[in-house]
Amino acid sequence: MVDVADTVPPAMDIDGNLVIWWVPTIADLAAVKAATEIGGAGSFRLTHSFTPGGFNFGGSQAKNPDERLALLEILETLGKITRSLSLEYVDSDDVKSAAVVLKPVAPAENKSGYFVVRPMVSNKILATAAQKGYVIPVTVGKQLRPVTGTGKFLVMQETVITGPVVDTVFAA
């Protein structure tokens, strides 16, 4: 490749450009249906229920040592990926809030479904075919309501990721 002058790739602010939906069922994780799955019964936009650090999706990848006879350096190979998601959101009785939507229905102590995340598109735009995002299959646990003495009443909820996180392109 020919050397060129430094360029700075454009960046987009997360504020106003992220949507997180709760979707109870998805047939094909790689092609989430905008109209019938994201727009279906039981699906809700939860983005603004979360506190700024309340949808904390992260992970890491293991490095495995690769030792060789007579080699003075230990090489490495990439190993398994560990994903994590912790939730914190405002407490609310609104039927479209995370506090209501993510609450397990008694006698169950957990609830399974999918978070569909669409980054880098204005949250004023409705889901349509050809938009990109990713799907996180999860089970959420009991809701915990800490009292911190400041700010808003919050809910914390443990989450386990139950399958591979899949990049998706929305279907019609």
Buried (B, 14 or more C-beta within 10 A) or exposed (E): EEEEEEEEEEEEEEEEBBBBBBBBEBEEBEBBBBBEBBBBEEBBBBBEBBBEEBBBBEEEEEEEEEEEEEEEEEEEEEEEEEBEBBBBBBBBEEEEBBBBBBBBEEEEEBBBBBBBBBEEBEBEEEBBEEBEBBBBBBBBBEBEEEEEEEEEEBBBBBBBBEEEBBEBEBBE
